[in-house]
Amino acid sequence: VDAEFVYIPGIIICNFGDQGPDGSELHFIQCDSRLNLGKLHDLHEIYRRVVHDEISAKDAIPELDALLQAPPIYNSYVQLAIAFLISALVCALAFGGSFIDMFIAGTGSAILSIMRVSLASVVSSNVFE
């Protein structure tokens, strides 16, 4: 199959066909651009079971569909709290920051976390549509 693929975070551009007079077929596939290491581990487990003939590829398809449809482990509020705490701890432990510095770093991280959840999907979806 003569094909070309371009990956930009949030979208995959697929071009199928030759470059001759018949032309080619262009497809845009939107996808979630967040990195989820928990789902990545689950995906690797499904892959390993298929490669080692523990399950067939047909049996793995429903598992992959369920994995794609699964909600995130932590909701947005828990992610916000984790971002605040991690940033505050890094400020204190790695840079010797005071309690005021910890609060400012945590607040900045919480603001970025809110922007990631609320604005990132809006901005990236409008770029290619």
N, CA, C and O atoms as a printed pandas DataFrame, in Angstrom:
     atom_number atom_name residue_name chain_id  residue_number  x_coord  y_coord  z_coord
0              1         N          VAL        A               1    0.850   -1.171    0.000
1              2        CA          VAL        A               1    0.000    0.000    0.000
2              3         C          VAL        A               1    0.895    1.233    0.000
3              4         O          VAL        A               1    1.756    1.399    0.864
4              5         N          ASP        A               2    0.678    2.068   -0.962
5              6        CA          ASP        A               2    1.417    3.323   -1.030
6              7         C          ASP        A               2    0.749    4.314   -0.088
7              8         O          ASP        A               2   -0.356    4.788   -0.355
8              9         N          ALA        A               3    1.423    4.625    1.017
9             10        CA          ALA        A               3    0.812    5.487    2.030
10            11         C          ALA        A               3    1.867    6.360    2.690
11            12         O          ALA        A               3    3.045    6.011    2.758
12            13         N          GLU        A               4    1.406    7.500    3.171
13            14        CA          GLU        A               4    2.243    8.424    3.940
14            15         C          GLU        A               4    1.480    8.811    5.194
15            16         O          GLU        A               4    0.264    8.997    5.159
16            17         N          PHE        A               5    2.199    8.933    6.301
17            18        CA          PHE        A               5    1.573    9.271    7.573
18            19         C          PHE        A               5    2.325   10.415    8.216
19            20         O          PHE        A               5    3.555   10.454    8.197
20            21         N          VAL        A               6    1.576   11.352    8.790
21            22        CA          VAL        A               6    2.146   12.467    9.539
22            23         C          VAL        A               6    1.435   12.502   10.881
23            24         O          VAL        A               6    0.206   12.519   10.947
24            25         N          TYR        A               7    2.224   12.513   11.953
25            26        CA          TYR        A               7    1.634   12.600   13.293
26            27         C          TYR        A               7    1.932   13.957   13.880
27            28         O          TYR        A               7    3.090   14.351   14.013
28            29         N          ILE        A               8    0.881   14.669   14.230
29            30        CA          ILE        A               8    0.958   15.921   14.967
30            31         C          ILE        A               8    0.138   15.676   16.222
31            32         O          ILE        A               8   -0.942   15.093   16.124
32            33         N          PRO        A               9    0.595   16.092   17.395
33            34        CA          PRO        A               9   -0.166   15.776   18.610
34            35         C          PRO        A               9   -1.644   16.123   18.473
35            36         O          PRO        A               9   -2.010   17.274   18.238
36            37         N          GLY        A              10   -2.473   15.116   18.622
37            38        CA          GLY        A              10   -3.905   15.295   18.530
38            39         C          GLY        A              10   -4.500   14.902   17.196
39            40         O          GLY        A              10   -5.720   14.776   17.084
40            41         N          ILE        A              11   -3.664   14.702   16.169
41            42        CA          ILE        A              11   -4.196   14.356   14.850
42            43         C          ILE        A              11   -3.167   13.543   14.068
43            44         O          ILE        A              11   -1.963   13.779   14.167
44            45         N          ILE        A              12   -3.665   12.577   13.287
45            46        CA          ILE        A              12   -2.830   11.791   12.384
46            47         C          ILE        A              12   -3.337   12.068   10.972
47            48         O          ILE        A              12   -4.531   11.941   10.703
48            49         N          ILE        A              13   -2.442   12.441   10.081
49            50        CA          ILE        A              13   -2.797   12.709    8.692
50            51         C          ILE        A              13   -2.310   11.524    7.859
51            52         O          ILE        A              13   -1.119   11.213    7.847
52            53         N          CYS        A              14   -3.239   10.866    7.164
53            54        CA          CYS        A              14   -2.920    9.693    6.351
54            55         C          CYS        A              14   -3.194   10.023    4.889
55            56         O          CYS        A              14   -4.258   10.542    4.550
56            57         N          ASN        A              15   -2.233    9.720    4.030
57            58        CA          ASN        A              15   -2.383    9.935    2.600
58            59         C          ASN        A              15   -2.209    8.591    1.906
59            60         O          ASN        A              15   -1.128    8.004    1.956
60            61         N          PHE        A              16   -3.265    8.096    1.258
61            62        CA          PHE        A              16   -3.240    6.811    0.573
62            63         C          PHE        A              16   -3.328    7.033   -0.926
63            64         O          PHE        A              16   -4.081    7.888   -1.393
64            65         N          GLY        A              17   -2.559    6.262   -1.674
65            66        CA          GLY        A              17   -2.617    6.327   -3.131
66            67         C          GLY        A              17   -1.333    6.859   -3.712
67            68         O          GLY        A              17   -0.413    7.257   -2.997
68            69         N          ASP        A              18   -1.296    6.856   -5.035
69            70        CA          ASP        A              18   -0.087    7.314   -5.725
70            71         C          ASP        A              18   -0.154    8.813   -5.981
71            72         O          ASP        A              18   -1.200    9.444   -5.833
72            73         N          GLN        A              19    0.966    9.351   -6.361
73            74        CA          GLN        A              19    1.054   10.782   -6.616
74            75         C          GLN        A              19    0.804   11.107   -8.088
75            76         O          GLN        A              19    1.026   12.237   -8.524
76            77         N          GLY        A              20    0.347   10.123   -8.847
77            78        CA          GLY        A              20    0.116   10.309  -10.282
78            79         C          GLY        A              20   -1.155   11.079  -10.564
79            80         O          GLY        A              20   -1.695   11.751   -9.685
80            81         N          PRO        A              21   -1.632   10.978  -11.799
81            82        CA          PRO        A              21   -2.822   11.748  -12.203
82            83         C          PRO        A              21   -4.107   11.288  -11.520
83            84         O          PRO        A              21   -5.075   12.046  -11.450
84            85         N          ASP        A              22   -4.127   10.051  -11.015
85            86        CA          ASP        A              22   -5.332    9.565  -10.342
86            87         C          ASP        A              22   -5.540   10.244   -8.997
87            88         O          ASP        A              22   -6.654   10.261   -8.474
88            89         N          GLY        A              23   -4.499   10.791   -8.447
89            90        CA          GLY        A              23   -4.598   11.479   -7.164
90            91         C          GLY        A              23   -4.481   10.530   -5.990
91            92         O          GLY        A              23   -4.177    9.347   -6.147
92            93         N          SER        A              24   -4.719   11.056   -4.852
93            94        CA          SER        A              24   -4.613   10.259   -3.639
94            95         C          SER        A              24   -5.779   10.595   -2.721
95            96         O          SER        A              24   -6.551   11.520   -2.974
96            97         N          GLU        A              25   -5.881    9.825   -1.660
97            98        CA          GLU        A              25   -6.976    9.984   -0.706
98            99         C          GLU        A              25   -6.385   10.425    0.629
99           100         O          GLU        A              25   -5.504    9.754    1.166
100          101         N          LEU        A              26   -6.852   11.531    1.162
101          102        CA          LEU        A              26   -6.317   12.113    2.381
102          103         C          LEU        A              26   -7.323   11.950    3.511
103          104         O          LEU        A              26   -8.506   12.250    3.347
104          105         N          HIS        A              27   -6.847   11.469    4.666
105          106        CA          HIS        A              27   -7.707   11.266    5.833
106          107         C          HIS        A              27   -7.087   11.951    7.044
107          108         O          HIS        A              27   -5.872   11.905    7.239
108          109         N          PHE        A              28   -7.933   12.587    7.858
109          110        CA          PHE        A              28   -7.530   13.170    9.127
110          111         C          PHE        A              28   -8.155   12.344   10.240
111          112         O          PHE        A              28   -9.370   12.144   10.257
112          113         N          ILE        A              29   -7.344   11.867   11.161
113          114        CA          ILE        A              29   -7.832   11.073   12.284
114          115         C          ILE        A              29   -7.490   11.821   13.559
115          116         O          ILE        A              29   -6.318   11.999   13.890
116          117         N          GLN        A              30   -8.522   12.260   14.275
117          118        CA          GLN        A              30   -8.298   12.959   15.535
118          119         C          GLN        A              30   -8.166   11.942   16.651
119          120         O          GLN        A              30   -8.891   10.948   16.691
120          121         N          CYS        A              31   -7.237   12.200   17.552
121          122        CA          CYS        A              31   -7.019   11.290   18.664
122          123         C          CYS        A              31   -6.640   12.106   19.895
123          124         O          CYS        A              31   -6.257   13.272   19.805
124          125         N          ASP        A              32   -6.759   11.461   21.027
125          126        CA          ASP        A              32   -6.398   12.100   22.286
126          127         C          ASP        A              32   -4.874   12.165   22.374
127          128         O          ASP        A              32   -4.199   11.157   22.166
128          129         N          SER        A              33   -4.340   13.319   22.675
129          130        CA          SER        A              33   -2.890   13.471   22.672
130          131         C          SER        A              33   -2.267   13.343   24.048
131          132         O          SER        A              33   -1.069   13.577   24.205
132          133         N          ARG        A              34   -3.041   12.982   25.032
133          134        CA          ARG        A              34   -2.491   12.847   26.381
134          135         C          ARG        A              34   -1.761   11.523   26.527
135          136         O          ARG        A              34   -2.158   10.514   25.945
136          137         N          LEU        A              35   -0.712   11.538   27.295
137          138        CA          LEU        A              35    0.049   10.335   27.574
138          139         C          LEU        A              35   -0.518    9.689   28.824
139          140         O          LEU        A              35   -0.564   10.317   29.881
140          141         N          ASN        A              36   -0.948    8.450   28.713
141          142        CA          ASN        A              36   -1.514    7.722   29.835
142          143         C          ASN        A              36   -0.701    6.445   30.010
143          144         O          ASN        A              36   -0.929    5.463   29.305
144          145         N          LEU        A              37    0.237    6.453   30.940
145          146        CA          LEU        A              37    1.127    5.318   31.100
146          147         C          LEU        A              37    0.410    4.092   31.637
147          148         O          LEU        A              37    0.847    2.971   31.378
148          149         N          GLY        A              38   -0.680    4.268   32.380
149          150        CA          GLY        A              38   -1.449    3.130   32.859
150          151         C          GLY        A              38   -2.077    2.368   31.705
151          152         O          GLY        A              38   -2.021    1.139   31.665
152          153         N          LYS        A              39   -2.675    3.090   30.768
153          154        CA          LYS        A              39   -3.253    2.445   29.595
154          155         C          LYS        A              39   -2.169    1.870   28.693
155          156         O          LYS        A              39   -2.378    0.845   28.042
156          157         N          LEU        A              40   -1.022    2.521   28.652
157          158        CA          LEU        A              40    0.089    1.999   27.857
158          159         C          LEU        A              40    0.535    0.646   28.391
159          160         O          LEU        A              40    0.834   -0.261   27.615
160          161         N          HIS        A              41    0.581    0.507   29.704
161          162        CA          HIS        A              41    0.937   -0.781   30.309
162          163         C          HIS        A              41   -0.114   -1.840   29.992
163          164         O          HIS        A              41    0.230   -2.977   29.671
164          165         N          ASP        A              42   -1.395   -1.474   30.079
165          166        CA          ASP        A              42   -2.468   -2.417   29.744
166          167         C          ASP        A              42   -2.391   -2.828   28.273
167          168         O          ASP        A              42   -2.610   -3.993   27.942
168          169         N          LEU        A              43   -2.084   -1.882   27.398
169          170        CA          LEU        A              43   -1.929   -2.182   25.981
170          171         C          LEU        A              43   -0.777   -3.159   25.759
171          172         O          LEU        A              43   -0.890   -4.085   24.956
172          173         N          HIS        A              44    0.322   -2.955   26.466
173          174        CA          HIS        A              44    1.462   -3.868   26.334
174          175         C          HIS        A              44    1.101   -5.276   26.804
175          176         O          HIS        A              44    1.553   -6.258   26.216
176          177         N          GLU        A              45    0.298   -5.379   27.847
177          178        CA          GLU        A              45   -0.131   -6.700   28.327
178          179         C          GLU        A              45   -0.976   -7.408   27.270
179          180         O          GLU        A              45   -0.800   -8.607   27.054
180          181         N          ILE        A              46   -1.882   -6.701   26.611
181          182        CA          ILE        A              46   -2.692   -7.297   25.548
182          183         C          ILE        A              46   -1.792   -7.718   24.391
183          184         O          ILE        A              46   -1.938   -8.815   23.851
184          185         N          TYR        A              47   -0.864   -6.846   24.014
185          186        CA          TYR        A              47    0.088   -7.150   22.938
186          187         C          TYR        A              47    0.901   -8.392   23.267
187          188         O          TYR        A              47    1.070   -9.266   22.417
188          189         N          ARG        A              48    1.405   -8.477   24.491
189          190        CA          ARG        A              48    2.231   -9.617   24.899
190          191         C          ARG        A              48    1.439  -10.913   24.839
191          192         O          ARG        A              48    1.955  -11.942   24.403
192          193         N          ARG        A              49    0.167  -10.864   25.283
193          194        CA          ARG        A              49   -0.656  -12.069   25.262
194          195         C          ARG        A              49   -0.951  -12.526   23.835
195          196         O          ARG        A              49   -1.047  -13.726   23.579
196          197         N          VAL        A              50   -1.097  -11.574   22.898
197          198        CA          VAL        A              50   -1.327  -11.947   21.500
198          199         C          VAL        A              50   -0.058  -12.529   20.894
199          200         O          VAL        A              50   -0.112  -13.546   20.203
200          201         N          VAL        A              51    1.076  -11.900   21.143
201          202        CA          VAL        A              51    2.334  -12.365   20.558
202          203         C          VAL        A              51    2.711  -13.759   21.075
203          204         O          VAL        A              51    3.251  -14.573   20.326
204          205         N          HIS        A              52    2.432  -14.029   22.334
205          206        CA          HIS        A              52    2.768  -15.336   22.919
206          207         C          HIS        A              52    1.644  -16.351   22.778
207          208         O          HIS        A              52    1.647  -17.370   23.468
208          209         N          ASP        A              53    0.684  -16.093   21.899
209          210        CA          ASP        A              53   -0.427  -17.003   21.588
210          211         C          ASP        A              53   -1.252  -17.405   22.801
211          212         O          ASP        A              53   -1.775  -18.518   22.857
212          213         N          GLU        A              54   -1.370  -16.511   23.765
213          214        CA          GLU        A              54   -2.270  -16.768   24.888
214          215         C          GLU        A              54   -3.706  -16.453   24.507
215          216         O          GLU        A              54   -4.636  -17.106   24.982
216          217         N          ILE        A              55   -3.893  -15.444   23.644
217          218        CA          ILE        A              55   -5.211  -15.126   23.075
218          219         C          ILE        A              55   -5.020  -14.843   21.594
219          220         O          ILE        A              55   -3.910  -14.555   21.145
220          221         N          SER        A              56   -6.101  -14.925   20.845
221          222        CA          SER        A              56   -6.021  -14.623   19.417
222          223         C          SER        A              56   -6.202  -13.118   19.201
223          224         O          SER        A              56   -6.623  -12.389   20.099
224          225         N          ALA        A              57   -5.878  -12.685   18.003
225          226        CA          ALA        A              57   -6.052  -11.268   17.678
226          227         C          ALA        A              57   -7.531  -10.891   17.691
227          228         O          ALA        A              57   -7.887   -9.766   18.041
228          229         N          LYS        A              58   -8.394  -11.841   17.306
229          230        CA          LYS        A              58   -9.839  -11.576   17.335
230          231         C          LYS        A              58  -10.325  -11.363   18.761
231          232         O          LYS        A              58  -11.185  -10.518   19.008
232          233         N          ASP        A              59   -9.775  -12.127   19.699
233          234        CA          ASP        A              59  -10.183  -11.971   21.095
234          235         C          ASP        A              59   -9.612  -10.703   21.710
235          236         O          ASP        A              59  -10.152  -10.193   22.692
236          237         N          ALA        A              60   -8.525  -10.188   21.144
237          238        CA          ALA        A              60   -7.906   -8.979   21.684
238          239         C          ALA        A              60   -8.641   -7.714   21.266
239          240         O          ALA        A              60   -8.535   -6.690   21.942
240          241         N          ILE        A              61   -9.384   -7.764   20.166
241          242        CA          ILE        A              61  -10.072   -6.566   19.666
242          243         C          ILE        A              61  -11.070   -6.011   20.679
243          244         O          ILE        A              61  -11.065   -4.802   20.906
244          245         N          PRO        A              62  -11.938   -6.837   21.310
245          246        CA          PRO        A              62  -12.836   -6.261   22.325
246          247         C          PRO        A              62  -12.085   -5.695   23.530
247          248         O          PRO        A              62  -12.513   -4.707   24.127
248          249         N          GLU        A              63  -10.973   -6.323   23.879
249          250        CA          GLU        A              63  -10.170   -5.785   24.990
250          251         C          GLU        A              63   -9.591   -4.425   24.631
251          252         O          GLU        A              63   -9.558   -3.524   25.469
252          253         N          LEU        A              64   -9.134   -4.269   23.391
253          254        CA          LEU        A              64   -8.608   -2.973   22.951
254          255         C          LEU        A              64   -9.706   -1.914   22.905
255          256         O          LEU        A              64   -9.484   -0.766   23.290
256          257         N          ASP        A              65  -10.887   -2.300   22.436
257          258        CA          ASP        A              65  -12.012   -1.360   22.421
258          259         C          ASP        A              65  -12.382   -0.914   23.833
259          260         O          ASP        A              65  -12.650    0.264   24.067
260          261         N          ALA        A              66  -12.394   -1.866   24.777
261          262        CA          ALA        A              66  -12.701   -1.522   26.167
262          263         C          ALA        A              66  -11.622   -0.617   26.749
263          264         O          ALA        A              66  -11.920    0.288   27.528
264          265         N          LEU        A              67  -10.373   -0.862   26.374
265          266        CA          LEU        A              67   -9.270   -0.030   26.858
266          267         C          LEU        A              67   -9.384    1.395   26.324
267          268         O          LEU        A              67   -9.123    2.352   27.053
268          269         N          LEU        A              68   -9.769    1.540   25.066
269          270        CA          LEU        A              68   -9.922    2.873   24.479
270          271         C          LEU        A              68  -11.084    3.636   25.090
271          272         O          LEU        A              68  -11.019    4.859   25.218
272          273         N          GLN        A              69  -12.145    2.935   25.470
273          274        CA          GLN        A              69  -13.332    3.587   26.023
274          275         C          GLN        A              69  -13.248    3.792   27.537
275          276         O          GLN        A              69  -14.101    4.474   28.106
276          277         N          ALA        A              70  -12.250    3.222   28.196
277          278        CA          ALA        A              70  -12.153    3.316   29.656
278          279         C          ALA        A              70  -11.888    4.759   30.088
279          280         O          ALA        A              70  -11.093    5.458   29.458
280          281         N          PRO        A              71  -12.542    5.202   31.146
281          282        CA          PRO        A              71  -12.306    6.565   31.639
282          283         C          PRO        A              71  -10.939    6.646   32.328
283          284         O          PRO        A              71  -10.368    5.613   32.678
284          285         N          PRO        A              72  -10.416    7.842   32.525
285          286        CA          PRO        A              72   -9.150    7.967   33.241
286          287         C          PRO        A              72   -9.288    7.495   34.684
287          288         O          PRO        A              72  -10.380    7.521   35.251
288          289         N          ILE        A              73   -8.184    7.068   35.268
289          290        CA          ILE        A              73   -8.201    6.538   36.634
290          291         C          ILE        A              73   -8.588    7.629   37.620
291          292         O          ILE        A              73   -9.376    7.388   38.535
292          293         N          TYR        A              74   -8.042    8.818   37.445
293          294        CA          TYR        A              74   -8.308    9.930   38.355
294          295         C          TYR        A              74   -9.125   10.995   37.633
295          296         O          TYR        A              74   -8.862   11.299   36.469
296          297         N          ASN        A              75  -10.112   11.561   38.316
297          298        CA          ASN        A              75  -10.900   12.630   37.704
298          299         C          ASN        A              75  -10.099   13.930   37.709
299          300         O          ASN        A              75   -8.972   13.968   38.201
300          301         N          SER        A              76  -10.678   14.983   37.166
301          302        CA          SER        A              76   -9.956   16.251   37.001
302          303         C          SER        A              76   -9.559   16.887   38.326
303          304         O          SER        A              76   -8.494   17.495   38.427
304          305         N          TYR        A              77  -10.406   16.753   39.343
305          306        CA          TYR        A              77  -10.097   17.363   40.637
306          307         C          TYR        A              77   -8.915   16.675   41.314
307          308         O          TYR        A              77   -8.078   17.336   41.928
308          309         N          VAL        A              78   -8.848   15.378   41.206
309          310        CA          VAL        A              78   -7.718   14.647   41.793
310          311         C          VAL        A              78   -6.443   14.985   41.029
311          312         O          VAL        A              78   -5.388   15.154   41.641
312          313         N          GLN        A              79   -6.522   15.086   39.701
313          314        CA          GLN        A              79   -5.353   15.473   38.916
314          315         C          GLN        A              79   -4.872   16.868   39.288
315          316         O          GLN        A              79   -3.668   17.122   39.325
316          317         N          LEU        A              80   -5.803   17.769   39.563
317          318        CA          LEU        A              80   -5.460   19.126   39.981
318          319         C          LEU        A              80   -4.725   19.108   41.324
319          320         O          LEU        A              80   -3.712   19.788   41.492
320          321         N          ALA        A              81   -5.236   18.332   42.271
321          322        CA          ALA        A              81   -4.600   18.239   43.590
322          323         C          ALA        A              81   -3.213   17.606   43.487
323          324         O          ALA        A              81   -2.276   18.055   44.147
324          325         N          ILE        A              82   -3.082   16.584   42.674
325          326        CA          ILE        A              82   -1.782   15.926   42.500
326          327         C          ILE        A              82   -0.782   16.897   41.868
327          328         O          ILE        A              82    0.373   16.953   42.291
328          329         N          ALA        A              83   -1.211   17.660   40.863
329          330        CA          ALA        A              83   -0.319   18.638   40.233
330          331         C          ALA        A              83    0.146   19.680   41.239
331          332         O          ALA        A              83    1.321   20.048   41.254
332          333         N          PHE        A              84   -0.778   20.164   42.090
333          334        CA          PHE        A              84   -0.418   21.146   43.102
334          335         C          PHE        A              84    0.614   20.570   44.069
335          336         O          PHE        A              84    1.636   21.203   44.336
336          337         N          LEU        A              85    0.352   19.372   44.596
337          338        CA          LEU        A              85    1.246   18.766   45.585
338          339         C          LEU        A              85    2.620   18.436   45.015
339          340         O          LEU        A              85    3.636   18.686   45.663
340          341         N          ILE        A              86    2.659   17.883   43.824
341          342        CA          ILE        A              86    3.948   17.513   43.232
342          343         C          ILE        A              86    4.789   18.754   42.976
343          344         O          ILE        A              86    5.985   18.759   43.264
344          345         N          SER        A              87    4.186   19.797   42.443
345          346        CA          SER        A              87    4.930   21.017   42.169
346          347         C          SER        A              87    5.440   21.661   43.461
347          348         O          SER        A              87    6.571   22.144   43.518
348          349         N          ALA        A              88    4.603   21.663   44.486
349          350        CA          ALA        A              88    5.033   22.233   45.767
350          351         C          ALA        A              88    6.176   21.422   46.368
351          352         O          ALA        A              88    7.124   21.991   46.908
352          353         N          LEU        A              89    6.091   20.094   46.278
353          354        CA          LEU        A              89    7.164   19.256   46.825
354          355         C          LEU        A              89    8.467   19.408   46.052
355          356         O          LEU        A              89    9.538   19.448   46.657
356          357         N          VAL        A              90    8.395   19.493   44.732
357          358        CA          VAL        A              90    9.605   19.677   43.934
358          359         C          VAL        A              90   10.240   21.024   44.257
359          360         O          VAL        A              90   11.464   21.136   44.330
360          361         N          CYS        A              91    9.415   22.037   44.449
361          362        CA          CYS        A              91    9.941   23.356   44.804
362          363         C          CYS        A              91   10.730   23.291   46.105
363          364         O          CYS        A              91   11.816   23.863   46.205
364          365         N          ALA        A              92   10.190   22.597   47.096
365          366        CA          ALA        A              92   10.858   22.530   48.403
366          367         C          ALA        A              92   12.060   21.600   48.383
367          368         O          ALA        A              92   13.125   21.961   48.885
368          369         N          LEU        A              93   11.913   20.413   47.815
369          370        CA          LEU        A              93   12.974   19.413   47.901
370          371         C          LEU        A              93   14.111   19.659   46.918
371          372         O          LEU        A              93   15.274   19.473   47.277
372          373         N          ALA        A              94   13.815   20.065   45.706
373          374        CA          ALA        A              94   14.864   20.232   44.702
374          375         C          ALA        A              94   15.479   21.624   44.706
375          376         O          ALA        A              94   16.654   21.789   44.378
376          377         N          PHE        A              95   14.683   22.632   45.078
377          378        CA          PHE        A              95   15.177   23.998   44.981
378          379         C          PHE        A              95   15.250   24.715   46.320
379          380         O          PHE        A              95   15.624   25.886   46.374
380          381         N          GLY        A              96   14.900   24.033   47.393
381          382        CA          GLY        A              96   14.987   24.631   48.720
382          383         C          GLY        A              96   14.038   25.789   48.926
383          384         O          GLY        A              96   14.375   26.746   49.622
384          385         N          GLY        A              97   12.857   25.725   48.336
385          386        CA          GLY        A              97   11.895   26.806   48.438
386          387         C          GLY        A              97   11.223   26.864   49.801
387          388         O          GLY        A              97   11.125   25.852   50.495
388          389         N          SER        A              98   10.763   28.044   50.184
389          390        CA          SER        A              98   10.039   28.229   51.436
390          391         C          SER        A              98    8.574   27.853   51.227
391          392         O          SER        A              98    8.183   27.449   50.132
392          393         N          PHE        A              99    7.757   27.989   52.289
393          394        CA          PHE        A              99    6.345   27.665   52.180
394          395         C          PHE        A              99    5.620   28.590   51.196
395          396         O          PHE        A              99    4.695   28.173   50.499
396          397         N          ILE        A             100    6.054   29.844   51.152
397          398        CA          ILE        A             100    5.453   30.778   50.197
398          399         C          ILE        A             100    5.797   30.374   48.771
399          400         O          ILE        A             100    4.943   30.409   47.884
400          401         N          ASP        A             101    7.060   29.987   48.553
401          402        CA          ASP        A             101    7.468   29.516   47.230
402          403         C          ASP        A             101    6.707   28.252   46.846
403          404         O          ASP        A             101    6.310   28.084   45.693
404          405         N          MET        A             102    6.507   27.363   47.819
405          406        CA          MET        A             102    5.763   26.125   47.555
406          407         C          MET        A             102    4.330   26.440   47.130
407          408         O          MET        A             102    3.802   25.835   46.198
408          409         N          PHE        A             103    3.715   27.385   47.819
409          410        CA          PHE        A             103    2.335   27.755   47.487
410          411         C          PHE        A             103    2.249   28.368   46.093
411          412         O          PHE        A             103    1.337   28.047   45.331
412          413         N          ILE        A             104    3.187   29.243   45.756
413          414        CA          ILE        A             104    3.184   29.878   44.436
414          415         C          ILE        A             104    3.424   28.840   43.342
415          416         O          ILE        A             104    2.748   28.856   42.313
416          417         N          ALA        A             105    4.385   27.936   43.558
417          418        CA          ALA        A             105    4.657   26.892   42.560
418          419         C          ALA        A             105    3.454   25.965   42.397
419          420         O          ALA        A             105    3.099   25.593   41.279
420          421         N          GLY        A             106    2.835   25.596   43.506
421          422        CA          GLY        A             106    1.657   24.731   43.437
422          423         C          GLY        A             106    0.497   25.404   42.741
423          424         O          GLY        A             106   -0.213   24.772   41.958
424          425         N          THR        A             107    0.295   26.693   43.021
425          426        CA          THR        A             107   -0.782   27.433   42.367
426          427         C          THR        A             107   -0.535   27.547   40.870
427          428         O          THR        A             107   -1.457   27.381   40.071
428          429         N          GLY        A             108    0.700   27.828   40.491
429          430        CA          GLY        A             108    1.028   27.893   39.064
430          431         C          GLY        A             108    0.789   26.560   38.364
431          432         O          GLY        A             108    0.269   26.516   37.250
432          433         N          SER        A             109    1.170   25.491   39.022
433          434        CA          SER        A             109    0.947   24.166   38.444
434          435         C          SER        A             109   -0.539   23.838   38.355
435          436         O          SER        A             109   -0.981   23.222   37.386
436          437         N          ALA        A             110   -1.308   24.244   39.355
437          438        CA          ALA        A             110   -2.749   24.013   39.324
438          439         C          ALA        A             110   -3.403   24.796   38.184
439          440         O          ALA        A             110   -4.307   24.288   37.522
440          441         N          ILE        A             111   -2.955   26.016   37.957
441          442        CA          ILE        A             111   -3.495   26.818   36.853
442          443         C          ILE        A             111   -3.174   26.157   35.515
443          444         O          ILE        A             111   -4.033   26.092   34.636
444          445         N          LEU        A             112   -1.941   25.666   35.354
445          446        CA          LEU        A             112   -1.586   24.968   34.120
446          447         C          LEU        A             112   -2.391   23.687   33.948
447          448         O          LEU        A             112   -2.758   23.328   32.829
448          449         N          SER        A             113   -2.665   23.000   35.042
449          450        CA          SER        A             113   -3.474   21.783   34.982
450          451         C          SER        A             113   -4.905   22.100   34.554
451          452         O          SER        A             113   -5.494   21.368   33.759
452          453         N          ILE        A             114   -5.457   23.177   35.073
453          454        CA          ILE        A             114   -6.806   23.596   34.658
454          455         C          ILE        A             114   -6.813   23.949   33.177
455          456         O          ILE        A             114   -7.739   23.577   32.456
456          457         N          MET        A             115   -5.798   24.659   32.719
457          458        CA          MET        A             115   -5.721   25.024   31.308
458          459         C          MET        A             115   -5.571   23.785   30.429
459          460         O          MET        A             115   -6.138   23.731   29.338
460          461         N          ARG        A             116   -4.822   22.801   30.886
461          462        CA          ARG        A             116   -4.641   21.577   30.116
462          463         C          ARG        A             116   -5.964   20.847   29.950
463          464         O          ARG        A             116   -6.265   20.339   28.870
464          465         N          VAL        A             117   -6.748   20.796   31.008
465          466        CA          VAL        A             117   -8.019   20.072   30.954
466          467         C          VAL        A             117   -9.059   20.840   30.148
467          468         O          VAL        A             117   -9.783   20.243   29.352
468          469         N          SER        A             118   -9.145   22.149   30.341
469          470        CA          SER        A             118  -10.245   22.901   29.735
470          471         C          SER        A             118   -9.908   23.492   28.372
471          472         O          SER        A             118  -10.756   23.473   27.481
472          473         N          LEU        A             119   -8.716   24.007   28.182
473          474        CA          LEU        A             119   -8.408   24.737   26.960
474          475         C          LEU        A             119   -7.703   23.926   25.893
475          476         O          LEU        A             119   -7.832   24.239   24.710
476          477         N          ALA        A             120   -6.965   22.898   26.267
477          478        CA          ALA        A             120   -6.152   22.183   25.282
478          479         C          ALA        A             120   -6.995   21.543   24.203
479          480         O          ALA        A             120   -6.628   21.595   23.030
480          481         N          SER        A             121   -8.115   20.940   24.566
481          482        CA          SER        A             121   -8.939   20.277   23.550
482          483         C          SER        A             121   -9.588   21.300   22.628
483          484         O          SER        A             121   -9.745   21.039   21.435
484          485         N          VAL        A             122   -9.969   22.465   23.161
485          486        CA          VAL        A             122  -10.603   23.500   22.340
486          487         C          VAL        A             122   -9.614   24.066   21.337
487          488         O          VAL        A             122   -9.950   24.230   20.164
488          489         N          VAL        A             123   -8.401   24.366   21.776
489          490        CA          VAL        A             123   -7.408   24.983   20.909
490          491         C          VAL        A             123   -6.979   23.999   19.820
491          492         O          VAL        A             123   -6.939   24.364   18.645
492          493         N          SER        A             124   -6.657   22.759   20.190
493          494        CA          SER        A             124   -6.144   21.814   19.199
494          495         C          SER        A             124   -7.226   21.367   18.234
495          496         O          SER        A             124   -6.913   21.069   17.081
496          497         N          SER        A             125   -8.472   21.307   18.643
497          498        CA          SER        A             125   -9.523   20.855   17.730
498          499         C          SER        A             125   -9.824   21.915   16.671
499          500         O          SER        A             125  -10.209   21.565   15.555
500          501         N          ASN        A             126   -9.661   23.177   16.983
501          502        CA          ASN        A             126   -9.970   24.232   16.024
502          503         C          ASN        A             126   -8.857   24.441   15.003
503          504         O          ASN        A             126   -9.100   25.034   13.952
504          505         N          VAL        A             127   -7.660   23.976   15.281
505          506        CA          VAL        A             127   -6.538   24.233   14.381
506          507         C          VAL        A             127   -6.745   23.528   13.052
507          508         O          VAL        A             127   -6.513   24.119   11.998
508          509         N          PHE        A             128   -7.180   22.266   13.085
509          510        CA          PHE        A             128   -7.253   21.485   11.849
510          511         C          PHE        A             128   -8.647   21.400   11.259
511          512         O          PHE        A             128   -8.805   20.832   10.178
512          513         N          GLU        A             129   -9.661   21.932   11.911
513          514        CA          GLU        A             129  -11.023   21.784   11.374
514          515         C          GLU        A             129  -11.444   22.978   10.590
515          516         O          GLU        A             129  -12.560   23.014   10.071
